[in-house]
Every structure is written in structure tokens, then in C-alpha cells.
């Protein structure tokens, strides 16, 4: 894996997206997430069930935007480069 990517098991973005889904008050169904995000039903199921380990960025972005979120880059170490 990459030196600067420290997640060996599951990317934390999986848990974040799953929590967005669970926090919904309108009981959105997985099939609706699939339809609105243009992700396959199987992809949505695996992501929201926590079975996905290293999702593609586009998958996380599509799912998160269905729930009304967007991701932003923030400095992890004051903007200094890792060595």
C-alpha cells in the first residue's frame, strides 16, 4: 500500500458514509441511494453494510452527495509535506 495511506483494513470513509445513511430521518432505502447516485445496487449494499474495504473516491463522493455532504481537503500537518 502507499506510505502515506495508513488504513490497512477498512477505509474510514466507509464508516462515515454508513453513518450518514443511518442518521437519515426519512428512512431512505438502499435502492433509492442507488438510483440517486447512479451506483449499482450491489455497490450500495456492500458500502452501507460495511463490506467494502477500499472504496473508490468516486463511489464515496456519489454516496455522500446523495446524503447532502461534500468532502474537502484539510491540512493534516500544517500544510507541510510528508517525508
N, C-alpha and C positions, 0 to 999 in steps of 0.2 A: 504494500500500500504506500501511500505518499508520506513523506517525512512530516509534513505539517498537518496531516489529517489523522487525528488520534483516536478515532472511533473504530474499534476492532470488531464490535458485534453489530449493533444497530445504530444507524444514524439518528441523532436526537430529533431530527425533523419529522421522523415517523411519529414519535410520541406527541410532538407539537400539533401535527395535523389531526391526529386521532383525538386529542383533547379538544380541538376546535369543533370537531364533529359531535363529541359528547356534550359539549357546553351549549349546543344549539337548543333553543327553547321551542322550536317549531317542529321537532321530530322529523327532520329531513331524512328521507330514505336514501340508502346507498345507490339505488338505481337513479334517483334524481341527481345525486352528486355526479354520477357517471354521465348522465345526459347533459348537465350544465357545463361540465369540464371537458367534455369530449374524450375522457379517459375510458378505457374498456371497463365493463362491469367487474371483470376478474382483477384488474389492477386496483380498482377502488376497494374491492373486498379485501384483498391482501394488505393494502396500505392501512385501512381502517381496523383490520383485525390484528395488526402488529406483526404480520408475517413477512413484510418487506424489510430487508436489511439495509441495502444501499440504494435508495431510490434515485432516479434521475432528477436533476434540478427541475426540468420542465414538468414532471409529474407533481412535485411538491408545489410548484408555483400554480399549476392549474387547480389543484385541490384547494389550496389555501385561498385562492381568489374567489372560489365558489362561496367560501365562508366569510368573505369580505375582508380578507387580510392581504397584505403585501410584505415582502421581505426587503430589508435594507442592509447594506454593508456597514458595519461599525468597527472601529478600531479595537483590536484585541490587545495591543501593546503600545498605545500612544502613536500609532502610525509608523512605528519602526519595523524594518524588515526582519523576518526570522532568519537565523543563520544556522 
